[in-house]
Amino acid sequence: MNGDKLEKTDFKAIADSTEALYFNTIISTVNDHIVRMGIMTSPYQWHIHPNSDETFIGVEGIVIIETPGETFELTPGASITIPQNMPHCTSPKGARSVNLTIERADMETVLVER
């Protein structure tokens, strides 16, 4: 947010207008965190974030989130937080999924072997 100017983001309109096979962009900044929109049509590899938790919010389709111990199906309107340093990977259940993530603005991503 910039001073006292309000920001309104229509993330459904962004998702509806995007035809990219993979799309990940910052849509808002909140203090020291950012809100990203991710659109997936294929899996994203195993990774960790050593300096930030990551909260996923389902928007469209189903996002599969795998951790070493569990697999979650994130539906529209549901959320899950992955703690920092927990290995995880994501993929769409169908042809496409859309999710929001909330994470530290300086979040690091480190690819890991499963």
Secondary structure, DSSP 8 states (H G I E B T S, - for coil): -BTTB-----HHHHHHH---SEEEEEEEEETTEEEEEEEESS-EEEEE-TT--EEEEEEES-EEEE-SS-EEEE-TT-EEEE-TT--EEEEESSS-EEEEEEEETT---EE---
